[in-house]
């Protein structure tokens, strides 16, 4: 009798044609609609799974894998993987993977757009117009901050940070960055970016963009103290993870005029948004969409599928998933 095929769980509908590749190798348990899985539901889904294709909505840690004795691989559709407790997975020999690279340019485009929207008060201006407040060309109305010739600070200089730096060049910006590890000189030159300390980055940036991975160590890295160290004319843009910013302190800085403006695509309790931020007129708020273009979302799913197939020991890259975030046992 033929061996039963490994079983993989797909936590929400993605793209049927790309998911179909899984059917070549596995018995696939699909989730019929986009689902906010209740606590316990993920554990139940993983209990009889050998592999899983999941998204940022799915938090997988110790509790979720406790009963998943067959689970060998978890492929995350997303470059960030703070939804996975990597240590808990690694301890059980479960390979975790993510989707770097394929979303770099799309996400950098969006980060730049959000920074510009905050600086030039684009959504605020639109609300003002829609509210019927436009009485005639306003010489003194809605003055924003300059982009060209200003100093861009990038906190976290991985692929996406570098993409933003390359874009800044076209706008004649001076680019500073801070990263745990200084980049090789050739990369700094290609990005026309200069490494600086975190303190200098906060003090010197006209526009600060957060693009670093979220970890327990950098929780609220932008807190009241960091905001106080920034120029009052500066803007803050976050396209990384909400937990990097103390949202209460940010709302207070925006309301008091301690900081000129912010652009936020990510939130600590998303999809909930802190009401204090909703009350600020000088913040552009978007619902975690920096990578949201159809080609990019498809590329993310395609890479996650490749990762899962390979991590489970099938296909041309059997045993060598393209982007593991845990060591391959
Ligand atoms: C990611 O991939 O981590 C983004 O937040 C969503 O694309």
py3Dmol code that shows the C-alpha trace and the ligand (Angstrom):
import py3Dmol

protein = """\
ATOM      1  CA  UNK A   1       0.000   0.000   0.000  1.00  0.00           C
ATOM      2  CA  UNK A   2       1.279   3.514  -0.874  1.00  0.00           C
ATOM      3  CA  UNK A   3       2.589   5.623   2.001  1.00  0.00           C
ATOM      4  CA  UNK A   4       0.094   8.322   3.028  1.00  0.00           C
ATOM      5  CA  UNK A   5       1.171  11.713   1.713  1.00  0.00           C
ATOM      6  CA  UNK A   6       2.322  14.305   4.236  1.00  0.00           C
ATOM      7  CA  UNK A   7      -0.411  16.674   5.271  1.00  0.00           C
ATOM      8  CA  UNK A   8       0.015  20.442   5.111  1.00  0.00           C
ATOM      9  CA  UNK A   9      -2.266  23.133   6.481  1.00  0.00           C
ATOM     10  CA  UNK A  10      -2.825  26.393   4.588  1.00  0.00           C
ATOM     11  CA  UNK A  11      -4.095  28.934   7.098  1.00  0.00           C
ATOM     12  CA  UNK A  12      -6.027  31.152   4.685  1.00  0.00           C
ATOM     13  CA  UNK A  13      -6.857  31.218   0.960  1.00  0.00           C
ATOM     14  CA  UNK A  14      -3.890  32.673  -0.957  1.00  0.00           C
ATOM     15  CA  UNK A  15      -3.659  32.177  -4.743  1.00  0.00           C
ATOM     16  CA  UNK A  16      -5.199  28.900  -5.904  1.00  0.00           C
ATOM     17  CA  UNK A  17      -2.824  28.454  -8.862  1.00  0.00           C
ATOM     18  CA  UNK A  18       0.251  28.877  -6.636  1.00  0.00           C
ATOM     19  CA  UNK A  19      -1.160  26.771  -3.808  1.00  0.00           C
ATOM     20  CA  UNK A  20      -1.885  24.031  -6.367  1.00  0.00           C
ATOM     21  CA  UNK A  21       1.821  23.183  -6.352  1.00  0.00           C
ATOM     22  CA  UNK A  22       1.367  21.816  -2.875  1.00  0.00           C
ATOM     23  CA  UNK A  23      -1.100  19.248  -4.228  1.00  0.00           C
ATOM     24  CA  UNK A  24       1.726  17.599  -6.189  1.00  0.00           C
ATOM     25  CA  UNK A  25       3.297  16.413  -2.954  1.00  0.00           C
ATOM     26  CA  UNK A  26       0.900  16.765  -0.092  1.00  0.00           C
ATOM     27  CA  UNK A  27      -2.587  16.231   1.161  1.00  0.00           C
ATOM     28  CA  UNK A  28      -3.619  19.852   1.636  1.00  0.00           C
ATOM     29  CA  UNK A  29      -5.986  21.057   4.356  1.00  0.00           C
ATOM     30  CA  UNK A  30      -7.227  24.443   3.152  1.00  0.00           C
ATOM     31  CA  UNK A  31      -8.978  27.142   5.128  1.00  0.00           C
ATOM     32  CA  UNK A  32     -11.928  28.196   2.980  1.00  0.00           C
ATOM     33  CA  UNK A  33     -11.983  31.894   3.906  1.00  0.00           C
ATOM     34  CA  UNK A  34      -9.714  34.554   5.381  1.00  0.00           C
ATOM     35  CA  UNK A  35      -9.882  33.653   9.036  1.00  0.00           C
ATOM     36  CA  UNK A  36      -8.799  35.278  12.245  1.00  0.00           C
ATOM     37  CA  UNK A  37      -8.019  31.993  13.973  1.00  0.00           C
ATOM     38  CA  UNK A  38      -9.290  31.879  17.541  1.00  0.00           C
ATOM     39  CA  UNK A  39      -6.775  30.815  20.183  1.00  0.00           C
ATOM     40  CA  UNK A  40      -6.648  27.046  20.109  1.00  0.00           C
ATOM     41  CA  UNK A  41      -7.745  26.792  16.467  1.00  0.00           C
ATOM     42  CA  UNK A  42      -4.173  26.999  15.231  1.00  0.00           C
ATOM     43  CA  UNK A  43      -3.092  24.296  17.676  1.00  0.00           C
ATOM     44  CA  UNK A  44      -5.985  22.128  16.469  1.00  0.00           C
ATOM     45  CA  UNK A  45      -5.048  22.706  12.815  1.00  0.00           C
ATOM     46  CA  UNK A  46      -1.398  21.865  13.470  1.00  0.00           C
ATOM     47  CA  UNK A  47      -2.131  18.774  15.569  1.00  0.00           C
ATOM     48  CA  UNK A  48      -2.248  16.481  12.533  1.00  0.00           C
ATOM     49  CA  UNK A  49      -0.123  18.569  10.133  1.00  0.00           C
ATOM     50  CA  UNK A  50       3.356  17.770   8.830  1.00  0.00           C
ATOM     51  CA  UNK A  51       3.788  21.273   7.455  1.00  0.00           C
ATOM     52  CA  UNK A  52       2.031  24.633   7.413  1.00  0.00           C
ATOM     53  CA  UNK A  53       1.770  27.674   5.168  1.00  0.00           C
ATOM     54  CA  UNK A  54       0.828  30.603   7.375  1.00  0.00           C
ATOM     55  CA  UNK A  55       0.624  34.385   7.385  1.00  0.00           C
ATOM     56  CA  UNK A  56       1.421  37.172   9.817  1.00  0.00           C
ATOM     57  CA  UNK A  57      -2.053  36.725  11.308  1.00  0.00           C
ATOM     58  CA  UNK A  58      -1.089  33.343  12.714  1.00  0.00           C
ATOM     59  CA  UNK A  59       0.833  33.414  15.985  1.00  0.00           C
ATOM     60  CA  UNK A  60       2.688  30.153  16.403  1.00  0.00           C
ATOM     61  CA  UNK A  61       4.613  29.398  19.560  1.00  0.00           C
ATOM     62  CA  UNK A  62       5.131  26.845  22.277  1.00  0.00           C
ATOM     63  CA  UNK A  63       1.396  26.326  22.954  1.00  0.00           C
ATOM     64  CA  UNK A  64       0.436  25.977  19.299  1.00  0.00           C
ATOM     65  CA  UNK A  65       3.102  23.358  18.574  1.00  0.00           C
ATOM     66  CA  UNK A  66       2.827  21.446  21.872  1.00  0.00           C
ATOM     67  CA  UNK A  67       0.518  18.825  20.351  1.00  0.00           C
ATOM     68  CA  UNK A  68       1.917  18.999  16.814  1.00  0.00           C
ATOM     69  CA  UNK A  69       4.123  15.936  17.026  1.00  0.00           C
ATOM     70  CA  UNK A  70       4.420  15.515  13.238  1.00  0.00           C
ATOM     71  CA  UNK A  71       5.082  19.161  12.355  1.00  0.00           C
ATOM     72  CA  UNK A  72       8.339  19.597  10.410  1.00  0.00           C
ATOM     73  CA  UNK A  73       8.056  22.966   8.686  1.00  0.00           C
ATOM     74  CA  UNK A  74       6.242  26.281   8.959  1.00  0.00           C
ATOM     75  CA  UNK A  75       6.471  28.598   5.943  1.00  0.00           C
ATOM     76  CA  UNK A  76       5.546  32.179   6.739  1.00  0.00           C
ATOM     77  CA  UNK A  77       4.187  34.408   3.968  1.00  0.00           C
ATOM     78  CA  UNK A  78       6.016  37.569   5.011  1.00  0.00           C
ATOM     79  CA  UNK A  79       9.544  38.792   5.506  1.00  0.00           C
ATOM     80  CA  UNK A  80       8.865  39.657   9.148  1.00  0.00           C
ATOM     81  CA  UNK A  81       8.325  36.591  11.295  1.00  0.00           C
ATOM     82  CA  UNK A  82       7.735  37.948  14.761  1.00  0.00           C
ATOM     83  CA  UNK A  83       4.463  35.968  14.655  1.00  0.00           C
ATOM     84  CA  UNK A  84       6.601  32.834  14.996  1.00  0.00           C
ATOM     85  CA  UNK A  85       8.370  31.867  18.186  1.00  0.00           C
ATOM     86  CA  UNK A  86      11.446  30.749  16.326  1.00  0.00           C
ATOM     87  CA  UNK A  87      13.172  29.402  19.440  1.00  0.00           C
ATOM     88  CA  UNK A  88      10.162  27.234  20.315  1.00  0.00           C
ATOM     89  CA  UNK A  89      10.001  25.882  16.752  1.00  0.00           C
ATOM     90  CA  UNK A  90      13.752  25.281  16.545  1.00  0.00           C
ATOM     91  CA  UNK A  91      13.709  23.447  19.868  1.00  0.00           C
ATOM     92  CA  UNK A  92      11.353  20.908  18.292  1.00  0.00           C
ATOM     93  CA  UNK A  93      13.355  20.684  15.058  1.00  0.00           C
ATOM     94  CA  UNK A  94      10.666  22.500  13.096  1.00  0.00           C
ATOM     95  CA  UNK A  95      12.072  24.519  10.195  1.00  0.00           C
ATOM     96  CA  UNK A  96      10.667  28.038   9.844  1.00  0.00           C
ATOM     97  CA  UNK A  97      11.005  30.092   6.665  1.00  0.00           C
ATOM     98  CA  UNK A  98      10.099  33.622   5.513  1.00  0.00           C
ATOM     99  CA  UNK A  99       9.886  35.532   2.221  1.00  0.00           C
ATOM    100  CA  UNK A 100      12.697  38.075   1.957  1.00  0.00           C
ATOM    101  CA  UNK A 101      13.753  39.797  -1.253  1.00  0.00           C
ATOM    102  CA  UNK A 102      10.577  39.490  -3.280  1.00  0.00           C
ATOM    103  CA  UNK A 103       8.860  42.399  -1.513  1.00  0.00           C
ATOM    104  CA  UNK A 104      11.820  44.733  -1.164  1.00  0.00           C
ATOM    105  CA  UNK A 105      11.121  47.233  -3.929  1.00  0.00           C
ATOM    106  CA  UNK A 106       7.344  47.368  -3.427  1.00  0.00           C
ATOM    107  CA  UNK A 107       7.766  47.941   0.290  1.00  0.00           C
ATOM    108  CA  UNK A 108      10.475  50.564  -0.257  1.00  0.00           C
ATOM    109  CA  UNK A 109       8.170  52.371  -2.727  1.00  0.00           C
ATOM    110  CA  UNK A 110       5.462  52.476  -0.102  1.00  0.00           C
ATOM    111  CA  UNK A 111       7.766  53.563   2.701  1.00  0.00           C
ATOM    112  CA  UNK A 112       8.958  56.455   0.598  1.00  0.00           C
ATOM    113  CA  UNK A 113       5.385  57.383  -0.344  1.00  0.00           C
ATOM    114  CA  UNK A 114       4.259  57.291   3.291  1.00  0.00           C
ATOM    115  CA  UNK A 115       7.178  59.452   4.383  1.00  0.00           C
ATOM    116  CA  UNK A 116       6.330  61.958   1.651  1.00  0.00           C
ATOM    117  CA  UNK A 117       2.633  61.907   2.503  1.00  0.00           C
ATOM    118  CA  UNK A 118       3.411  62.672   6.147  1.00  0.00           C
ATOM    119  CA  UNK A 119       5.912  65.406   5.309  1.00  0.00           C
ATOM    120  CA  UNK A 120       3.723  67.095   2.701  1.00  0.00           C
ATOM    121  CA  UNK A 121       0.522  66.583   4.721  1.00  0.00           C
ATOM    122  CA  UNK A 122      -1.232  64.883   1.823  1.00  0.00           C
ATOM    123  CA  UNK A 123      -4.050  63.077   3.641  1.00  0.00           C
ATOM    124  CA  UNK A 124      -4.548  66.001   6.003  1.00  0.00           C
ATOM    125  CA  UNK A 125      -4.906  68.304   2.987  1.00  0.00           C
ATOM    126  CA  UNK A 126      -7.395  65.956   1.371  1.00  0.00           C
ATOM    127  CA  UNK A 127      -9.533  65.783   4.527  1.00  0.00           C
ATOM    128  CA  UNK A 128      -9.417  69.574   4.749  1.00  0.00           C
ATOM    129  CA  UNK A 129     -10.670  69.860   1.183  1.00  0.00           C
ATOM    130  CA  UNK A 130     -13.360  67.189   1.609  1.00  0.00           C
ATOM    131  CA  UNK A 131     -14.541  68.872   4.800  1.00  0.00           C
ATOM    132  CA  UNK A 132     -15.327  71.971   2.724  1.00  0.00           C
ATOM    133  CA  UNK A 133     -12.717  74.117   4.433  1.00  0.00           C
ATOM    134  CA  UNK A 134     -11.049  75.283   1.192  1.00  0.00           C
ATOM    135  CA  UNK A 135     -12.135  78.877   0.706  1.00  0.00           C
ATOM    136  CA  UNK A 136      -9.524  79.844  -1.900  1.00  0.00           C
ATOM    137  CA  UNK A 137      -5.845  79.322  -2.532  1.00  0.00           C
ATOM    138  CA  UNK A 138      -4.306  79.527   0.905  1.00  0.00           C
ATOM    139  CA  UNK A 139      -0.875  81.083   0.983  1.00  0.00           C
ATOM    140  CA  UNK A 140      -0.328  80.112   4.597  1.00  0.00           C
ATOM    141  CA  UNK A 141      -2.297  76.865   4.625  1.00  0.00           C
ATOM    142  CA  UNK A 142      -0.954  73.349   5.062  1.00  0.00           C
ATOM    143  CA  UNK A 143       2.725  74.158   4.804  1.00  0.00           C
ATOM    144  CA  UNK A 144       4.750  70.971   4.923  1.00  0.00           C
ATOM    145  CA  UNK A 145       8.338  69.885   5.339  1.00  0.00           C
ATOM    146  CA  UNK A 146      10.835  69.689   2.487  1.00  0.00           C
ATOM    147  CA  UNK A 147      11.844  66.321   1.109  1.00  0.00           C
ATOM    148  CA  UNK A 148      14.508  67.399  -1.374  1.00  0.00           C
ATOM    149  CA  UNK A 149      17.717  68.483   0.251  1.00  0.00           C
ATOM    150  CA  UNK A 150      16.636  67.183   3.662  1.00  0.00           C
ATOM    151  CA  UNK A 151      18.239  64.482   5.797  1.00  0.00           C
ATOM    152  CA  UNK A 152      16.686  61.031   5.744  1.00  0.00           C
ATOM    153  CA  UNK A 153      17.435  58.722   8.655  1.00  0.00           C
ATOM    154  CA  UNK A 154      16.945  55.006   8.217  1.00  0.00           C
ATOM    155  CA  UNK A 155      16.832  52.811  11.296  1.00  0.00           C
ATOM    156  CA  UNK A 156      17.466  49.234  10.121  1.00  0.00           C
ATOM    157  CA  UNK A 157      19.461  49.035   6.911  1.00  0.00           C
ATOM    158  CA  UNK A 158      18.508  45.673   5.463  1.00  0.00           C
ATOM    159  CA  UNK A 159      17.197  45.174   1.962  1.00  0.00           C
ATOM    160  CA  UNK A 160      14.192  47.479   2.373  1.00  0.00           C
ATOM    161  CA  UNK A 161      16.188  50.202   4.118  1.00  0.00           C
ATOM    162  CA  UNK A 162      18.685  50.111   1.277  1.00  0.00           C
ATOM    163  CA  UNK A 163      15.839  50.360  -1.245  1.00  0.00           C
ATOM    164  CA  UNK A 164      14.571  53.486   0.486  1.00  0.00           C
ATOM    165  CA  UNK A 165      18.086  54.954   0.506  1.00  0.00           C
ATOM    166  CA  UNK A 166      18.391  54.396  -3.256  1.00  0.00           C
ATOM    167  CA  UNK A 167      15.122  56.234  -3.801  1.00  0.00           C
ATOM    168  CA  UNK A 168      16.268  59.134  -1.610  1.00  0.00           C
ATOM    169  CA  UNK A 169      19.163  59.733  -3.956  1.00  0.00           C
ATOM    170  CA  UNK A 170      16.773  60.855  -6.685  1.00  0.00           C
ATOM    171  CA  UNK A 171      15.391  63.458  -4.286  1.00  0.00           C
ATOM    172  CA  UNK A 172      18.807  64.859  -3.410  1.00  0.00           C
ATOM    173  CA  UNK A 173      18.504  63.783   0.220  1.00  0.00           C
ATOM    174  CA  UNK A 174      21.395  63.197   2.578  1.00  0.00           C
ATOM    175  CA  UNK A 175      21.012  59.660   3.888  1.00  0.00           C
ATOM    176  CA  UNK A 176      22.088  58.540   7.353  1.00  0.00           C
ATOM    177  CA  UNK A 177      21.476  55.090   8.740  1.00  0.00           C
ATOM    178  CA  UNK A 178      21.900  53.128  11.892  1.00  0.00           C
ATOM    179  CA  UNK A 179      22.143  49.379  11.998  1.00  0.00           C
ATOM    180  CA  UNK A 180      23.624  46.973  14.509  1.00  0.00           C
ATOM    181  CA  UNK A 181      26.250  46.112  11.920  1.00  0.00           C
ATOM    182  CA  UNK A 182      27.772  48.689   9.665  1.00  0.00           C
ATOM    183  CA  UNK A 183      27.346  47.779   5.976  1.00  0.00           C
ATOM    184  CA  UNK A 184      30.323  47.050   3.730  1.00  0.00           C
ATOM    185  CA  UNK A 185      31.735  50.191   2.141  1.00  0.00           C
ATOM    186  CA  UNK A 186      30.608  49.165  -1.346  1.00  0.00           C
ATOM    187  CA  UNK A 187      26.984  48.875  -0.170  1.00  0.00           C
ATOM    188  CA  UNK A 188      27.177  52.213   1.642  1.00  0.00           C
ATOM    189  CA  UNK A 189      28.475  53.770  -1.565  1.00  0.00           C
ATOM    190  CA  UNK A 190      25.754  52.184  -3.697  1.00  0.00           C
ATOM    191  CA  UNK A 191      23.127  53.612  -1.314  1.00  0.00           C
ATOM    192  CA  UNK A 192      25.018  56.889  -0.787  1.00  0.00           C
ATOM    193  CA  UNK A 193      24.345  56.323   2.907  1.00  0.00           C
ATOM    194  CA  UNK A 194      26.447  57.135   5.950  1.00  0.00           C
ATOM    195  CA  UNK A 195      26.420  55.088   9.166  1.00  0.00           C
ATOM    196  CA  UNK A 196      25.865  57.017  12.354  1.00  0.00           C
ATOM    197  CA  UNK A 197      25.042  56.293  15.976  1.00  0.00           C
ATOM    198  CA  UNK A 198      21.422  55.884  16.987  1.00  0.00           C
ATOM    199  CA  UNK A 199      21.597  59.091  19.041  1.00  0.00           C
ATOM    200  CA  UNK A 200      22.941  61.074  16.070  1.00  0.00           C
ATOM    201  CA  UNK A 201      20.349  59.523  13.770  1.00  0.00           C
ATOM    202  CA  UNK A 202      17.541  60.702  16.047  1.00  0.00           C
ATOM    203  CA  UNK A 203      19.033  64.178  16.404  1.00  0.00           C
ATOM    204  CA  UNK A 204      19.979  64.790  12.765  1.00  0.00           C
ATOM    205  CA  UNK A 205      17.132  63.269  10.744  1.00  0.00           C
ATOM    206  CA  UNK A 206      14.485  65.452   9.154  1.00  0.00           C
ATOM    207  CA  UNK A 207      12.629  62.267   8.259  1.00  0.00           C
ATOM    208  CA  UNK A 208      13.187  59.071  10.198  1.00  0.00           C
ATOM    209  CA  UNK A 209      12.015  55.772   8.706  1.00  0.00           C
ATOM    210  CA  UNK A 210      11.838  52.532  10.709  1.00  0.00           C
ATOM    211  CA  UNK A 211      12.638  49.402   8.750  1.00  0.00           C
ATOM    212  CA  UNK A 212      14.127  47.098  11.370  1.00  0.00           C
ATOM    213  CA  UNK A 213      12.851  43.682  12.421  1.00  0.00           C
ATOM    214  CA  UNK A 214      10.858  43.677  15.658  1.00  0.00           C
ATOM    215  CA  UNK A 215      12.318  41.718  18.560  1.00  0.00           C
ATOM    216  CA  UNK A 216      11.865  41.759  22.336  1.00  0.00           C
ATOM    217  CA  UNK A 217      15.066  43.818  22.540  1.00  0.00           C
ATOM    218  CA  UNK A 218      13.794  46.694  20.437  1.00  0.00           C
ATOM    219  CA  UNK A 219      10.255  46.873  21.845  1.00  0.00           C
ATOM    220  CA  UNK A 220       9.322  50.603  21.968  1.00  0.00           C
ATOM    221  CA  UNK A 221      12.729  51.604  20.668  1.00  0.00           C
ATOM    222  CA  UNK A 222      10.978  54.834  19.744  1.00  0.00           C
ATOM    223  CA  UNK A 223       9.679  55.945  23.127  1.00  0.00           C
ATOM    224  CA  UNK A 224       9.142  59.348  24.711  1.00  0.00           C
ATOM    225  CA  UNK A 225      12.907  59.769  25.179  1.00  0.00           C
ATOM    226  CA  UNK A 226      13.681  58.978  21.545  1.00  0.00           C
ATOM    227  CA  UNK A 227      10.931  61.304  20.341  1.00  0.00           C
ATOM    228  CA  UNK A 228      12.263  64.087  22.550  1.00  0.00           C
ATOM    229  CA  UNK A 229      15.665  63.633  20.912  1.00  0.00           C
ATOM    230  CA  UNK A 230      14.216  64.270  17.427  1.00  0.00           C
ATOM    231  CA  UNK A 231      13.824  67.666  15.786  1.00  0.00           C
ATOM    232  CA  UNK A 232      10.362  69.141  16.388  1.00  0.00           C
ATOM    233  CA  UNK A 233      10.136  69.672  12.615  1.00  0.00           C
ATOM    234  CA  UNK A 234      10.876  65.996  11.898  1.00  0.00           C
ATOM    235  CA  UNK A 235       8.615  63.206  10.681  1.00  0.00           C
ATOM    236  CA  UNK A 236       8.567  59.552  11.732  1.00  0.00           C
ATOM    237  CA  UNK A 237       7.520  56.749   9.381  1.00  0.00           C
ATOM    238  CA  UNK A 238       7.026  53.146  10.502  1.00  0.00           C
ATOM    239  CA  UNK A 239       6.626  50.357   7.937  1.00  0.00           C
ATOM    240  CA  UNK A 240       8.223  47.658  10.120  1.00  0.00           C
ATOM    241  CA  UNK A 241       6.187  46.571  13.153  1.00  0.00           C
ATOM    242  CA  UNK A 242       3.972  48.525  15.515  1.00  0.00           C
ATOM    243  CA  UNK A 243       5.730  47.285  18.636  1.00  0.00           C
ATOM    244  CA  UNK A 244       8.784  49.401  17.780  1.00  0.00           C
ATOM    245  CA  UNK A 245       6.924  52.577  18.731  1.00  0.00           C
ATOM    246  CA  UNK A 246       5.331  53.654  22.001  1.00  0.00           C
ATOM    247  CA  UNK A 247       2.106  54.824  20.366  1.00  0.00           C
ATOM    248  CA  UNK A 248       0.919  56.796  23.400  1.00  0.00           C
ATOM    249  CA  UNK A 249       4.156  58.769  23.484  1.00  0.00           C
ATOM    250  CA  UNK A 250       3.955  59.322  19.730  1.00  0.00           C
ATOM    251  CA  UNK A 251       0.363  60.584  19.914  1.00  0.00           C
ATOM    252  CA  UNK A 252       1.369  62.982  22.648  1.00  0.00           C
ATOM    253  CA  UNK A 253       4.356  64.240  20.618  1.00  0.00           C
ATOM    254  CA  UNK A 254       2.156  64.749  17.562  1.00  0.00           C
ATOM    255  CA  UNK A 255      -0.555  66.512  19.520  1.00  0.00           C
ATOM    256  CA  UNK A 256       1.775  68.801  21.400  1.00  0.00           C
ATOM    257  CA  UNK A 257       3.730  69.764  18.275  1.00  0.00           C
ATOM    258  CA  UNK A 258       6.843  68.062  19.666  1.00  0.00           C
ATOM    259  CA  UNK A 259       6.981  66.159  16.364  1.00  0.00           C
ATOM    260  CA  UNK A 260       5.686  67.536  13.060  1.00  0.00           C
ATOM    261  CA  UNK A 261       4.088  64.453  11.541  1.00  0.00           C
ATOM    262  CA  UNK A 262       4.116  60.673  11.256  1.00  0.00           C
ATOM    263  CA  UNK A 263       3.252  57.973   8.750  1.00  0.00           C
ATOM    264  CA  UNK A 264       2.250  54.620  10.205  1.00  0.00           C
ATOM    265  CA  UNK A 265       1.506  51.434   8.281  1.00  0.00           C
ATOM    266  CA  UNK A 266       1.829  49.139  11.289  1.00  0.00           C
ATOM    267  CA  UNK A 267       0.344  49.197  14.782  1.00  0.00           C
ATOM    268  CA  UNK A 268       1.020  47.472  18.045  1.00  0.00           C
ATOM    269  CA  UNK A 269      -2.463  46.024  18.450  1.00  0.00           C
ATOM    270  CA  UNK A 270      -3.439  45.815  14.795  1.00  0.00           C
ATOM    271  CA  UNK A 271      -6.059  45.771  13.429  1.00  0.00           C
ATOM    272  CA  UNK A 272      -6.948  47.982  16.407  1.00  0.00           C
ATOM    273  CA  UNK A 273      -5.481  51.488  16.184  1.00  0.00           C
ATOM    274  CA  UNK A 274      -4.843  53.499  19.327  1.00  0.00           C
ATOM    275  CA  UNK A 275      -7.667  56.104  19.546  1.00  0.00           C
ATOM    276  CA  UNK A 276      -5.100  58.716  20.581  1.00  0.00           C
ATOM    277  CA  UNK A 277      -3.476  58.314  17.151  1.00  0.00           C
ATOM    278  CA  UNK A 278      -6.829  58.404  15.384  1.00  0.00           C
ATOM    279  CA  UNK A 279      -7.408  61.770  17.022  1.00  0.00           C
ATOM    280  CA  UNK A 280      -4.215  63.293  15.548  1.00  0.00           C
ATOM    281  CA  UNK A 281      -4.603  65.177  12.294  1.00  0.00           C
ATOM    282  CA  UNK A 282      -0.867  65.085  11.540  1.00  0.00           C
ATOM    283  CA  UNK A 283      -0.497  61.336  11.132  1.00  0.00           C
ATOM    284  CA  UNK A 284      -1.063  59.339   7.957  1.00  0.00           C
ATOM    285  CA  UNK A 285      -2.503  55.928   8.862  1.00  0.00           C
ATOM    286  CA  UNK A 286      -2.581  52.938   6.518  1.00  0.00           C
ATOM    287  CA  UNK A 287      -3.615  49.328   7.263  1.00  0.00           C
ATOM    288  CA  UNK A 288      -0.325  47.369   6.941  1.00  0.00           C
ATOM    289  CA  UNK A 289      -0.253  47.495   3.158  1.00  0.00           C
ATOM    290  CA  UNK A 290       3.386  48.301   2.331  1.00  0.00           C
ATOM    291  CA  UNK A 291       3.872  45.073   0.372  1.00  0.00           C
ATOM    292  CA  UNK A 292       0.376  45.094  -1.086  1.00  0.00           C
ATOM    293  CA  UNK A 293       0.677  44.860  -4.850  1.00  0.00           C
ATOM    294  CA  UNK A 294      -0.623  41.847  -6.710  1.00  0.00           C
ATOM    295  CA  UNK A 295       2.717  40.820  -8.283  1.00  0.00           C
ATOM    296  CA  UNK A 296       4.479  41.121  -4.937  1.00  0.00           C
ATOM    297  CA  UNK A 297       1.852  39.269  -2.941  1.00  0.00           C
ATOM    298  CA  UNK A 298       1.962  36.489  -5.559  1.00  0.00           C
ATOM    299  CA  UNK A 299       5.761  36.390  -5.390  1.00  0.00           C
ATOM    300  CA  UNK A 300       5.567  36.087  -1.589  1.00  0.00           C
ATOM    301  CA  UNK A 301       3.201  33.120  -1.837  1.00  0.00           C
ATOM    302  CA  UNK A 302       5.304  31.473  -4.571  1.00  0.00           C
ATOM    303  CA  UNK A 303       8.422  31.742  -2.399  1.00  0.00           C
ATOM    304  CA  UNK A 304       6.590  30.467   0.683  1.00  0.00           C
ATOM    305  CA  UNK A 305       5.361  27.455  -1.311  1.00  0.00           C
ATOM    306  CA  UNK A 306       8.916  26.768  -2.579  1.00  0.00           C
ATOM    307  CA  UNK A 307      10.138  27.012   0.994  1.00  0.00           C
ATOM    308  CA  UNK A 308       7.534  24.590   2.311  1.00  0.00           C
ATOM    309  CA  UNK A 309       8.047  22.035  -0.453  1.00  0.00           C
ATOM    310  CA  UNK A 310      11.829  22.093   0.001  1.00  0.00           C
ATOM    311  CA  UNK A 311      11.724  22.142   3.801  1.00  0.00           C
ATOM    312  CA  UNK A 312       9.507  19.044   3.701  1.00  0.00           C
ATOM    313  CA  UNK A 313      12.125  17.297   1.549  1.00  0.00           C
ATOM    314  CA  UNK A 314      10.497  17.463  -1.872  1.00  0.00           C
ATOM    315  CA  UNK A 315      11.103  19.192  -5.210  1.00  0.00           C
ATOM    316  CA  UNK A 316      14.341  20.368  -6.829  1.00  0.00           C
ATOM    317  CA  UNK A 317      15.637  22.029  -3.620  1.00  0.00           C
ATOM    318  CA  UNK A 318      14.692  19.138  -1.321  1.00  0.00           C
ATOM    319  CA  UNK A 319      16.107  19.787   2.129  1.00  0.00           C
ATOM    320  CA  UNK A 320      17.321  23.272   1.205  1.00  0.00           C
ATOM    321  CA  UNK A 321      14.501  25.793   1.477  1.00  0.00           C
ATOM    322  CA  UNK A 322      15.494  29.104  -0.155  1.00  0.00           C
ATOM    323  CA  UNK A 323      14.930  31.249   2.946  1.00  0.00           C
ATOM    324  CA  UNK A 324      15.079  29.456   6.287  1.00  0.00           C
ATOM    325  CA  UNK A 325      15.066  31.457   9.493  1.00  0.00           C
ATOM    326  CA  UNK A 326      15.903  28.453  11.671  1.00  0.00           C
ATOM    327  CA  UNK A 327      18.771  26.059  11.253  1.00  0.00           C
ATOM    328  CA  UNK A 328      17.976  23.059   9.039  1.00  0.00           C
ATOM    329  CA  UNK A 329      18.188  19.970  11.287  1.00  0.00           C
TER     330      UNK A 329
END
"""
ligand_1 = """\
7
LIG
C 6.098 41.453 5.986
O 6.260 40.733 4.999
O 6.702 41.274 7.029
C 5.165 42.609 5.862
O 4.889 43.210 7.058
C 3.890 42.248 5.133
O 4.266 42.072 3.832
"""
view = py3Dmol.view(width=600, height=400)
view.addModel(protein, "pdb")
view.setStyle({"model": 0}, {"cartoon": {"style": "trace"}})
view.addModel(ligand_1, "xyz")
view.setStyle({"model": 1}, {"stick": {}})
view.zoomTo()
view.show()
